[in-house]
Amino acid sequence: MINDSLYIEDLNNCLNSVVNLDSLRGKTVLITGATGMIGSFIVDALMHGNETRNLNCSVIALGRSQEKAYKRFASYINRKHFLFVEHDINNPLCGEFPAIDFIIHSASTTHPVAYATEPISTITTNIFGTYHLLHYLSMHAPKARFVLTSSVEIYGQNRGDVEYFNEDYSGYIDCNTLRAGYPESKRLSESLCQAFVKERDIDYVSARLPRTYGPTMLASDTKALSQFIMKGLSGEDIVLKSQGNQFFSYAYVADSASAVLSIMLAGAKGKAYNIADSQSDISLKELAQLVATASGTQLRFELPDSVEMAGYSTATKAVMDSTRLKSLGWQPCYNIESGIKRMLTILHEKKERTL
């Protein structure tokens, strides 16, 4: 994808949208979950900025699989400002890294089947991973800023008292369920960060992501939209496994990445920021129909199996208020229609090149 013209345009648009981008010059950013959807796009954006804007920003990419990373980042492996480190953040970080200015923690289990089949690692990656990174930062890089990529899921179910979630809202989560592992561990991760702010004076901000999509999605992703996209790319009917009345906030990966970087560079210490835009709030049924229309297929309904049901969110309306983020000067580049079309086009061209 790194040579795809539309993807390069996404990288440029992302960088153009980052608030205070110039303050990244000469800095070092450590990114966990570097081969994931968000992490890999941020890596690409920063490396593209080095090439086109002389950012001279050093990127330390952490991931569990060197093989996967070397394949994904083949064009960067021998570049001056790129370093990949194979590490599972469920384990403490060992050794010394180059001087770190920022840590973006984007490693997390983020799709429904994994919530149902790997509930322990879903929780431990969020909690232990966050702790190990915060502890390392407090001991070895106490002046660095820690950016937690959190989630809309921390809000739980809308109690029916608000239209949009602002950063102070807290909805209901039934903790005595398997599915609660993801949102509860994300909540605890934010609490852990606040504890480190208080006790060890860590500089921390939280980027609360909506349901993010884009061409960097992983083939293993079982979120509904990812499944729609994969069906559309294969020319198959789009399958909706509910009535589709769920109404959520979405964001194209380039917008999510520019927001994370803006929060990192301009956000206030200890604050959380919602990443969202009303032009990308949509019901699941409308979203499925959008993908079907864009890919020239049909929409049909089907009952989910027991594993899928166990991993589904019980939230029916979860849309976020992004006033705080936009007050920093951030604005998105893509609405839901343009984002879906770009994603399908880029992935279709990628598929054609590999045939």
C-alpha positions in Angstrom: 0.0 0.0 0.0 2.9 2.4 0.7 3.1 3.1 -3.1 -0.6 3.4 -3.7 -1.5 7.0 -4.7 -4.7 7.1 -2.7 -2.9 5.8 0.4 -0.1 8.3 0.0 -2.8 11.0 -0.2 -4.3 9.7 3.0 -0.8 10.0 4.7 -0.5 13.6 3.4 -4.0 14.5 4.6 -3.3 12.9 8.0 -0.1 15.0 8.4 -1.8 18.2 7.2 -4.5 17.7 9.9 -2.1 17.1 12.8 -2.1 20.0 15.3 1.4 21.3 16.1 3.1 18.8 13.7 6.3 20.8 13.6 6.9 20.1 17.3 7.6 16.4 16.3 10.8 17.4 14.5 13.7 15.5 15.8 11.6 13.6 18.4 11.5 9.9 19.1 8.1 8.1 19.2 7.7 4.5 20.5 4.5 2.9 19.2 3.1 -0.4 20.6 0.8 -2.5 18.4 2.8 -1.2 15.5 1.5 -3.7 13.0 -2.2 -3.1 14.0 -4.7 -0.9 12.1 -3.9 2.4 14.0 -0.3 1.7 14.8 0.8 0.8 11.3 -0.9 3.8 9.8 0.8 6.1 12.3 4.2 4.5 11.5 3.6 5.0 7.8 2.5 8.7 8.4 5.6 9.5 10.5 8.0 7.8 8.1 6.3 9.6 5.2 6.7 12.8 7.1 10.4 12.1 7.4 10.7 11.6 3.7 8.5 14.5 2.5 8.7 17.1 5.3 12.1 16.5 6.9 10.6 15.7 10.3 13.6 13.6 11.3 11.3 11.8 13.7 12.7 8.5 15.0 10.1 5.7 15.2 10.5 2.7 17.5 7.9 0.1 16.5 7.0 -2.6 19.1 5.2 -5.7 18.1 5.0 -9.4 18.9 6.0 -10.8 15.5 9.3 -9.8 13.8 8.2 -11.8 10.7 5.0 -9.8 10.4 6.7 -6.5 11.1 9.5 -7.1 8.6 6.8 -7.9 6.0 4.6 -4.9 6.8 7.5 -2.4 7.1 9.9 -3.9 4.6 10.7 -0.5 3.0 11.7 1.0 6.4 13.8 -1.8 8.0 17.2 -0.3 7.0 16.2 3.4 7.3 17.9 5.7 9.7 14.9 6.7 11.7 13.2 3.3 12.0 13.7 0.6 14.6 11.6 -2.5 15.2 11.6 -4.2 18.5 10.0 -7.6 19.0 8.2 -7.6 22.3 5.0 -8.8 24.0 3.9 -6.0 26.3 2.3 -8.5 28.6 5.9 -8.8 29.8 8.1 -6.0 31.3 10.3 -4.0 29.0 14.0 -4.8 29.3 17.0 -2.9 28.2 17.5 0.7 27.2 15.8 2.3 24.2 17.0 5.5 22.6 15.8 8.6 24.4 12.0 8.6 24.1 9.8 11.7 23.8 6.4 10.0 23.3 4.9 6.6 23.8 1.7 5.7 21.8 0.2 2.7 23.3 -2.0 1.1 20.6 -1.5 -2.6 21.4 -4.9 -4.2 22.2 -7.2 -6.9 21.3 -9.9 -5.1 19.3 -12.3 -7.5 17.6 -15.3 -9.5 18.9 -14.3 -13.1 18.2 -11.1 -12.5 20.2 -13.1 -11.0 23.1 -15.1 -14.3 23.2 -12.3 -16.8 22.6 -9.3 -15.0 24.2 -10.9 -13.2 27.1 -7.8 -13.4 29.4 -5.3 -11.9 26.9 -7.9 -9.3 26.0 -7.8 -8.1 29.6 -4.1 -8.6 30.4 -2.9 -6.8 27.2 -4.8 -3.7 28.2 -3.9 -3.7 31.9 -0.5 -5.4 32.2 0.7 -3.8 28.9 -0.3 -0.4 30.1 1.3 -0.9 33.5 4.6 -2.2 32.0 4.9 0.8 29.7 4.0 3.3 32.4 6.5 1.8 34.8 9.2 1.8 32.1 8.5 5.4 31.2 8.6 6.5 34.9 12.0 4.9 35.4 13.7 5.6 32.1 11.9 8.5 30.3 10.0 10.5 33.0 9.7 13.5 30.8 8.1 11.7 28.0 4.4 11.9 27.2 2.2 8.7 27.3 -0.7 8.5 24.9 -3.2 5.8 25.6 -5.4 4.8 22.7 -8.6 4.1 24.6 -12.1 3.4 23.2 -15.7 4.5 22.9 -16.5 1.2 24.7 -15.5 2.6 28.1 -18.7 4.6 28.1 -20.8 1.3 28.2 -24.5 1.5 27.4 -26.2 4.8 27.0 -28.5 5.3 30.0 -30.9 7.2 27.8 -30.1 10.5 29.4 -27.8 12.0 26.7 -27.6 12.1 22.9 -23.8 12.2 22.7 -21.1 11.0 25.1 -18.8 13.7 26.3 -15.6 12.8 28.1 -17.3 12.9 31.6 -20.0 10.5 30.8 -20.2 7.0 32.3 -22.7 4.5 31.2 -23.6 1.0 32.4 -21.4 -2.1 32.0 -22.4 -5.4 33.4 -19.0 -6.6 34.8 -20.3 -10.1 35.4 -20.1 -11.0 31.7 -17.5 -12.3 29.4 -17.9 -9.4 27.0 -17.2 -6.9 29.8 -13.5 -7.7 29.7 -12.6 -5.3 27.0 -14.4 -2.1 28.1 -13.7 -2.7 31.8 -10.0 -3.2 31.1 -9.9 -0.1 29.0 -11.5 1.8 31.9 -9.0 0.4 34.3 -6.1 1.3 31.9 -7.2 4.9 32.0 -7.5 4.8 35.8 -4.0 3.3 36.0 -2.7 6.2 33.9 -4.3 8.7 36.3 -2.6 6.8 39.2 0.8 7.3 37.5 0.0 10.9 36.9 -0.7 11.4 40.6 2.0 9.2 42.2 4.8 9.5 39.7 4.0 12.8 37.8 3.7 11.0 34.4 2.5 13.2 31.5 -0.4 11.3 30.0 -3.3 11.9 27.6 -6.1 9.6 26.4 -7.3 9.3 22.9 -10.8 7.7 22.9 -11.2 6.1 19.5 -14.5 5.4 17.8 -15.1 2.3 15.6 -12.2 2.9 13.2 -11.9 1.4 9.7 -9.4 1.7 6.9 -7.1 -0.1 4.5 -4.7 -1.0 7.3 -7.3 -3.3 8.9 -6.1 -6.8 9.7 -7.4 -9.9 7.9 -8.2 -11.4 11.3 -10.5 -8.5 12.2 -14.0 -9.7 13.0 -15.7 -6.4 13.6 -19.0 -6.0 11.7 -17.6 -3.3 9.3 -14.5 -5.3 8.6 -16.6 -8.3 7.7 -18.7 -6.1 5.4 -15.6 -4.9 3.6 -14.2 -8.3 3.1 -17.4 -9.6 1.7 -17.6 -6.6 -0.6 -14.1 -7.0 -1.9 -14.9 -10.7 -2.7 -18.1 -9.7 -4.6 -20.2 -11.5 -2.0 -23.5 -10.3 -0.4 -23.1 -8.2 2.7 -24.4 -10.1 5.7 -26.0 -8.3 8.6 -26.4 -10.4 11.7 -28.8 -8.1 13.6 -31.6 -5.7 12.7 -28.9 -3.1 12.3 -30.4 -0.5 14.5 -27.2 0.1 16.4 -26.1 3.7 16.0 -22.3 4.4 16.4 -19.5 6.9 15.7 -17.0 5.8 13.1 -13.7 7.3 11.8 -11.5 6.6 8.8 -8.0 5.5 10.0 -6.3 8.6 8.6 -8.6 10.8 10.7 -8.1 8.6 13.8 -4.3 8.7 13.3 -4.2 12.5 12.9 -6.4 12.9 16.0 -4.2 10.6 18.1 -1.1 12.6 17.0 -2.9 15.9 17.6 -3.9 14.8 21.1 -0.3 13.7 21.7 1.1 17.1 20.7 -1.6 19.5 21.9 -3.7 17.8 24.5 -3.7 18.9 28.1 -2.0 16.6 30.7 -4.4 14.1 32.3 -7.2 14.8 29.8 -9.2 12.4 27.7 -10.4 13.4 24.2 -13.1 11.8 22.1 -12.3 11.2 18.4 -15.5 11.6 16.3 -17.3 13.6 13.8 -21.1 13.8 13.2 -20.7 13.2 9.5 -19.5 9.6 10.3 -22.3 8.7 12.8 -24.4 6.0 11.2 -26.6 3.0 11.9 -25.2 -0.4 11.3 -27.9 -1.2 8.7 -27.1 2.1 6.8 -23.4 1.2 7.0 -24.0 -2.3 5.6 -26.1 -0.9 2.8 -23.4 1.8 2.1 -20.7 -1.0 1.7 -23.1 -3.1 -0.4 -23.9 -0.2 -2.8 -20.2 0.8 -3.1 -19.1 -2.8 -3.9 -22.0 -3.6 -6.2 -23.4 -6.4 -4.0 -26.6 -7.0 -2.0 -27.5 -6.7 1.7 -29.0 -9.7 3.4 -29.7 -10.7 7.0 -28.4 -13.8 8.9 -28.5 -15.0 12.5 -25.1 -15.0 14.4 -23.6 -18.1 15.9 -22.9 -18.4 19.6 -19.3 -17.3 19.5 -20.2 -14.2 17.5 -23.0 -13.4 19.9 -20.7 -13.7 22.9 -18.3 -11.1 21.4 -20.9 -8.6 20.4 -21.3 -5.3 22.2 -24.6 -4.8 23.9 -24.5 -1.1 23.2 -27.2 0.1 20.9 -26.3 3.8 20.7 -22.8 5.1 21.2 -22.0 8.4 19.5 -19.3 10.8 20.9 -19.1 14.5 21.3 -15.7 15.7 19.9 -16.0 19.3 21.0 -12.9 19.1 23.3 -10.7 17.6 20.5 -11.9 20.1 17.9 -11.1 23.0 20.4 -7.4 22.0 19.8 -7.8 22.8 16.1 -8.3 19.3 14.8 -10.7 18.6 12.0 -11.4 15.3 10.1 -10.8 15.0 6.3 -13.3 12.2 5.6 -17.0 11.5 6.1 -18.3 7.9 6.2 -19.1 7.8 2.5 -15.8 9.0 1.3 -13.9 6.8 3.8 -15.7 3.6 2.8 -15.1 4.3 -0.9 -11.4 5.0 -0.4 -11.0 1.9 1.7 -12.6 -0.3 -0.9 -10.6 1.3 -3.7 -7.2 0.9 -2.0 -7.9 -2.7 -0.9 -9.2 -3.6 -4.3 -6.1 -2.2 -6.0 -3.9 -4.0 -3.4 -5.8 -7.3 -4.2 -5.3 -6.8 -7.9 -1.5 -6.2 -7.5 -1.1 -9.5 -5.6 -3.0 -11.6 -8.1 
